[in-house]
């Protein structure tokens, strides 16, 4: 899960979300979970940001073991 203790909501922007995913990947995480944006309260956010992440960020991710440095050999 993207850090719920962070002072910045993980869906505050597509760029912030992408940066958080990159940091998690650097530490070896292969999965990430975030909260659905709510209309008010702690996880208040805009669903349009989630749409941008789905359209622009997620398609660029590579499944584990599919990267150029995966170490896989034929």
FENQUI-V457558 format. One record per residue. RES is the residue in one letter. PHI is phi as a letter, one per 40 degrees, with the letter a starting at -180 (* if undefined). OMEGA is omega in radians with two decimals (999 if undefined). NEAR is the number of other ideal C-beta (glycine too) atoms within 10 Angstrom. Layout:
# FENQUI-V457558
RES;PHI;OMEGA;NEAR + RES;PHI;OMEGA;NEAR
This chain:
# FENQUI-V457558
X;*;3.05;11 + X;c;-2.90;19 + X;d;3.12;12 + X;c;3.12;12 + X;c;-3.14;4 + X;c;3.10;11 + X;c;-3.14;5 + X;b;3.12;11 + X;c;-3.05;20 + X;c;3.11;24 + X;b;3.10;23 + X;c;3.10;16 + X;a;-3.13;16 + X;c;3.12;19 + X;c;3.12;13 + X;c;3.13;17 + X;c;3.13;23 + X;c;3.12;16 + X;c;3.13;13 + X;c;3.09;19 + X;c;3.13;20 + X;c;3.10;10 + X;c;3.13;12 + X;c;3.13;16 + X;c;3.11;15 + X;c;3.13;8 + X;c;3.05;6 + X;g;3.12;7 + X;c;3.11;13 + X;b;-3.13;10 + X;b;3.08;7 + X;a;3.11;14 + X;b;3.05;8 + X;b;-3.13;19 + X;c;3.04;14 + X;c;-3.13;9 + X;c;3.14;17 + X;b;3.14;12 + X;c;3.14;9 + X;a;3.06;6 + X;g;-3.02;6 + X;d;-3.09;8 + X;b;3.11;15 + X;c;-3.13;12 + X;a;-3.08;18 + X;b;3.12;13 + X;c;3.10;12 + X;c;3.08;10 + X;c;3.10;19 + X;c;3.08;16 + X;c;3.13;11 + X;c;3.11;16 + X;c;3.14;20 + X;c;-3.09;11 + X;c;-2.96;10 + X;b;-3.03;13 + X;c;-3.03;15 + X;c;3.14;12 + X;c;-3.13;7 + X;c;-3.14;8 + X;c;3.11;15 + X;b;3.07;10 + X;c;3.11;8 + X;d;3.11;12 + X;g;-3.12;9 + X;b;-3.12;9 + X;c;-3.11;12 + X;c;-3.11;5 + X;b;-3.07;5 + X;c;-3.13;11 + X;g;-3.14;6 + X;c;3.13;8 + X;b;3.12;4 + X;c;999;2
